[in-house]
């Protein structure tokens, strides 16, 4: 895979993760109940960790 294609793939993955996080944040504001809130918070944290990893990877390719 070329460098440009690799960067494009990372950019696409980053965009998907950002949308996922936004959707989870919207769901979190509409959810009540500690178990549901905790589950959503855990998913947000997991998605944010993955996003941070991909952003670092993309930065290293620049």
Contact map, one row per residue, 1 for C-alpha under 8 A:
11101100000000000000000000000000000000000000000000000000000000
11111100000000000000000000000000000000000000000000000000000000
11111110000000000000000000000000000000000000000000000000000010
01111111000000000000000000000000000000000000000000000000000000
11111111100000000000000000000000000000000000000000000000000000
11111111110000000000000000000000000000000000000000000000000000
00111111111000000000000000000000000000000000000000000000010010
00011111111100000000000000000000000000000000000000000000000000
00001111111110000000000000000000000000000000000000000000000000
00000111111111000000000000000000000000000000000000000100010000
00000011111111100000000000000000000000000000000000000000010000
00000001111111110000000000000000000000000000000000000000000000
00000000111111111000000000000000000000000000000000000100000000
00000000011111111100000000000000000000000000000000100110000000
00000000001111111110000000000000000000000000000000000000000000
00000000000111111111000000000000000000000000000000000000000000
00000000000011111111100000000000000000000000001101100000000000
00000000000001111111110000000000000000000000000000100000000000
00000000000000111111111000000000000000000000000000000000000000
00000000000000011111111100000000000000000000001000000000000000
00000000000000001111111110000000000000000001001100000000000000
00000000000000000111111111000000000000000000000000000000000000
00000000000000000011111111100000000000000000000000000000000000
00000000000000000001111111110000000000010011000000000000000000
00000000000000000000111111111000000000000001000000000000000000
00000000000000000000011111111100000000000000000000000000000000
00000000000000000000001111111110000000010000000000000000000000
00000000000000000000000111111111000010011000000000000000000000
00000000000000000000000011111110000000000000000000000000000000
00000000000000000000000001111111000000000000000000000000000000
00000000000000000000000000111111100110000000000000000000000000
00000000000000000000000000010111110110000000000000000000000000
00000000000000000000000000000011111110000000000000000000000000
00000000000000000000000000000001111111000000000000000000000000
00000000000000000000000000000000111111100000000000000000000000
00000000000000000000000000000011111111110000000000000000000000
00000000000000000000000000010011111111111000000000000000000000
00000000000000000000000000000000011111111100000000000000000000
00000000000000000000000000000000001111111110000000000000000000
00000000000000000000000100110000000111111111000000000000000000
00000000000000000000000000010000000011111111100000000000000000
00000000000000000000000000000000000001111111110000000000000000
00000000000000000000000100000000000000111111111000000000000000
00000000000000000000100110000000000000011111111100000000000000
00000000000000000000000000000000000000001111111110000000000000
00000000000000000000000000000000000000000111111111000000000000
00000000000000001001100000000000000000000011111111100000000000
00000000000000001000100000000000000000000001111111110000000000
00000000000000000000000000000000000000000000111111111000000000
00000000000000001000000000000000000000000000011111111100000000
00000000000001001100000000000000000000000000001111111110000000
00000000000000000000000000000000000000000000000111111111000000
00000000000000000000000000000000000000000000000011111111100000
00000000010011000000000000000000000000000000000001111111110000
00000000000001000000000000000000000000000000000000111111111000
00000000000000000000000000000000000000000000000000011111111100
00000000000000000000000000000000000000000000000000001111111110
00000010011000000000000000000000000000000000000000000111111111
00000000000000000000000000000000000000000000000000000011111111
00000000000000000000000000000000000000000000000000000001111111
00100010000000000000000000000000000000000000000000000000111111
00000000000000000000000000000000000000000000000000000000011111
